[in-house]
Amino acid sequence: MEIREKSAVPIYGLAVYWILYCLIFPVYKPVYFILLFIIGAAVYLVLSKLFPGKVRYVEVLPEPEMSGNPEIDKLLEEGRRAASEMRRIGRGASSGEVREKLERLAGLTEKIFEHLLEDPGDLDSVRRFATIYLPVTMKLLYAYERLGRVDESVSGENIAGTRQRIEDVLDMTIAGVKKQYDGLYGSEALDIKTDIAALRSFMKKEGIYDGE
């Protein structure tokens, strides 16, 4: 989106003009008082042309897609908020590896919730993920962030060890979330497998396919 920011030069220039004019001319006389405004308007217009200001472009993010179903939309907001928090915690991590893992985790989490826009029938599966897996994951990540703010000069084995254990469990968490996402397509994969088998059987019957 284009935003035009006006220059302050015309205003300052007009103020200087008014001061000088009032010092030079007797503005208590009607004719000079009228000229003050007429010339002032001309000064302002000229300065506005010479100093038009600058144009700033701001990226306008599109509104997130919603389903129209209050129950699904509530889960969508929860999932998007959790993914946003994962990325925020990741940006604050000192380890590049941790940042990368949290970005992957956030992406997978978004995909699970966004899946409801394609298949609302998986509402129960996504709700189970949001109720069981997501809260524990976020609790660990918030603990990781909180312990990372402790002054290193006073942190000890408990703090460092806990943060390391959370880092170590990230791979397992990513694998688990990935499996959850893959499982959402289980019924679709079964239907496609059945359709392929039916098509193969039909083609064999018609004599146009003789493979296994």
C-alpha positions as CSV (number, residue, x, y, z in Angstrom):
1,M,0.0,0.0,0.0
2,E,1.2,3.5,-0.9
3,I,1.4,6.1,1.9
4,R,2.3,9.7,1.1
5,E,4.0,11.6,3.8
6,K,3.8,15.4,3.4
7,S,6.9,17.5,3.8
8,A,7.0,19.9,6.8
9,V,8.9,22.5,4.7
10,P,5.8,24.2,3.3
11,I,4.5,24.7,6.9
12,Y,7.8,26.1,8.2
13,G,8.2,28.3,5.1
14,L,4.7,29.7,5.6
15,A,5.4,30.4,9.3
16,V,8.6,32.3,8.3
17,Y,6.8,34.2,5.7
18,W,4.1,35.3,8.1
19,I,6.6,36.5,10.7
20,L,8.6,38.5,8.1
21,Y,5.4,39.9,6.5
22,C,4.1,41.1,9.9
23,L,7.4,42.7,10.7
24,I,7.5,44.6,7.4
25,F,3.9,45.5,6.6
26,P,1.2,47.1,8.7
27,V,-1.2,44.2,8.9
28,Y,-3.7,46.2,10.9
29,K,-4.7,47.8,7.6
30,P,-7.3,45.7,5.7
31,V,-5.5,45.6,2.4
32,Y,-2.2,44.3,3.9
33,F,-4.2,41.8,6.0
34,I,-5.9,40.4,2.9
35,L,-2.5,40.3,1.1
36,L,-1.1,38.4,4.0
37,F,-3.4,35.4,3.3
38,I,-3.3,35.7,-0.5
39,I,0.5,35.7,-0.7
40,G,0.7,33.1,2.1
41,A,-1.5,30.7,0.1
42,A,0.8,31.2,-3.0
43,V,3.9,30.6,-0.9
44,Y,2.4,27.4,0.5
45,L,1.4,26.1,-2.9
46,V,4.8,26.8,-4.4
47,L,6.7,25.2,-1.5
48,S,4.3,22.2,-1.7
49,K,5.3,21.7,-5.3
50,L,9.0,22.1,-4.6
51,F,8.9,19.8,-1.5
52,P,6.1,17.3,-2.2
53,G,7.3,14.9,0.6
54,K,8.0,11.3,0.1
55,V,6.1,8.1,-0.8
56,R,6.4,5.1,1.5
57,Y,5.2,1.6,0.6
58,V,3.8,-0.6,3.3
59,E,3.1,-4.2,2.8
60,V,-0.5,-5.1,3.6
61,L,-0.9,-8.7,4.7
62,P,-4.0,-10.4,3.4
63,E,-6.7,-11.3,5.9
64,P,-6.3,-15.0,7.0
65,E,-8.7,-17.3,5.4
66,M,-11.6,-18.5,7.6
67,S,-14.1,-21.3,7.1
68,G,-17.2,-19.5,8.4
69,N,-17.7,-22.4,11.0
70,P,-17.2,-20.9,14.5
71,E,-15.8,-24.1,15.9
72,I,-13.3,-24.5,13.0
73,D,-12.4,-20.8,13.0
74,K,-11.6,-20.9,16.7
75,L,-9.1,-23.8,16.1
76,L,-7.6,-22.0,13.1
77,E,-6.9,-18.9,15.2
78,E,-5.4,-21.1,18.0
79,G,-3.2,-22.9,15.5
80,R,-2.0,-19.7,13.8
81,R,-1.3,-18.1,17.1
82,A,0.7,-21.1,18.3
83,A,2.7,-21.1,15.0
84,S,3.4,-17.4,15.4
85,E,4.7,-17.9,18.9
86,M,6.9,-20.7,17.8
87,R,8.5,-18.4,15.2
88,R,8.8,-15.6,17.7
89,I,10.6,-17.9,20.2
90,G,12.8,-19.3,17.3
91,R,13.9,-15.8,16.3
92,G,15.1,-15.2,19.9
93,A,17.1,-18.4,20.0
94,S,20.9,-18.1,19.9
95,S,21.3,-21.4,18.0
96,G,20.7,-21.3,14.3
97,E,19.8,-25.0,14.4
98,V,17.0,-24.3,17.0
99,R,15.7,-21.5,14.9
100,E,15.5,-23.8,11.9
101,K,13.7,-26.5,13.8
102,L,11.2,-24.1,15.3
103,E,10.5,-22.8,11.8
104,R,9.8,-26.3,10.6
105,L,7.6,-27.0,13.6
106,A,5.6,-23.8,13.1
107,G,5.1,-24.7,9.4
108,L,3.8,-28.2,10.2
109,T,1.6,-26.8,12.9
110,E,0.1,-24.3,10.5
111,K,-0.5,-27.1,7.9
112,I,-2.4,-29.2,10.4
113,F,-4.9,-26.5,11.2
114,E,-5.1,-25.1,7.7
115,H,-6.1,-28.6,6.6
116,L,-9.5,-27.9,8.1
117,L,-10.2,-25.4,5.3
118,E,-9.8,-28.3,2.8
119,D,-11.4,-31.1,4.9
120,P,-13.7,-30.0,7.8
121,G,-14.4,-33.7,8.4
122,D,-11.0,-34.0,10.2
123,L,-12.2,-31.6,12.9
124,D,-12.0,-34.2,15.7
125,S,-8.4,-35.2,14.7
126,V,-7.2,-31.6,14.7
127,R,-9.0,-30.8,17.9
128,R,-7.3,-33.8,19.5
129,F,-3.9,-32.4,18.4
130,A,-4.8,-29.0,19.7
131,T,-5.9,-30.4,23.1
132,I,-3.2,-33.0,23.7
133,Y,0.0,-32.3,21.8
134,L,0.0,-28.5,21.3
135,P,-0.3,-27.4,24.9
136,V,2.6,-29.6,26.1
137,T,4.8,-28.4,23.2
138,M,4.1,-24.7,23.9
139,K,4.7,-25.2,27.6
140,L,8.2,-26.6,26.8
141,L,8.9,-23.8,24.3
142,Y,7.9,-21.1,26.8
143,A,10.1,-22.7,29.4
144,Y,13.0,-22.8,26.9
145,E,12.5,-19.1,26.2
146,R,12.2,-18.2,29.9
147,L,15.3,-20.1,30.9
148,G,17.2,-18.5,28.0
149,R,16.7,-15.1,29.6
150,V,18.5,-16.0,32.8
151,D,21.9,-14.3,33.2
152,E,24.6,-16.7,32.1
153,S,26.8,-15.6,35.0
154,V,24.3,-17.1,37.5
155,S,22.8,-19.9,35.5
156,G,23.9,-23.4,36.5
157,E,23.5,-27.1,35.6
158,N,19.8,-27.2,36.0
159,I,19.1,-24.3,33.6
160,A,21.6,-25.4,31.0
161,G,20.6,-29.0,31.3
162,T,16.9,-28.3,30.9
163,R,17.4,-26.1,27.9
164,Q,19.5,-28.8,26.3
165,R,16.9,-31.5,27.0
166,I,14.2,-29.3,25.3
167,E,16.5,-28.8,22.3
168,D,17.1,-32.5,22.1
169,V,13.4,-33.3,22.1
170,L,12.6,-30.9,19.2
171,D,13.5,-33.6,16.5
172,M,11.1,-36.0,18.2
173,T,8.4,-33.3,18.4
174,I,8.8,-32.4,14.7
175,A,8.6,-36.1,13.7
176,G,5.4,-36.5,15.8
177,V,3.7,-33.5,14.4
178,K,4.7,-34.6,10.9
179,K,3.1,-37.9,11.5
180,Q,0.0,-36.2,12.8
181,Y,-0.3,-34.2,9.6
182,D,0.3,-37.2,7.4
183,G,-2.4,-39.1,9.3
184,L,-5.0,-36.5,8.2
185,Y,-4.7,-37.9,4.7
186,G,-5.1,-41.5,5.7
187,S,-8.7,-41.9,4.6
188,E,-8.0,-40.1,1.4
189,A,-5.1,-42.4,0.7
190,L,-7.3,-45.4,1.4
191,D,-10.0,-44.1,-1.0
192,I,-7.4,-43.6,-3.8
193,K,-5.9,-47.0,-3.2
194,T,-9.4,-48.5,-3.5
195,D,-10.1,-46.5,-6.7
196,I,-6.8,-47.7,-8.3
197,A,-7.6,-51.3,-7.4
198,A,-11.1,-50.9,-9.0
199,L,-9.6,-49.3,-12.1
200,R,-7.0,-52.0,-12.5
201,S,-9.7,-54.7,-12.1
202,F,-11.9,-53.1,-14.8
203,M,-9.0,-52.7,-17.2
204,K,-8.0,-56.4,-16.7
205,K,-11.6,-57.4,-17.4
206,E,-11.6,-55.3,-20.6
207,G,-8.3,-56.9,-21.7
208,I,-6.5,-53.5,-21.8
209,Y,-4.2,-54.2,-18.9
210,D,-2.4,-57.5,-18.1
211,G,0.0,-56.5,-15.4
212,E,-0.1,-57.5,-11.7
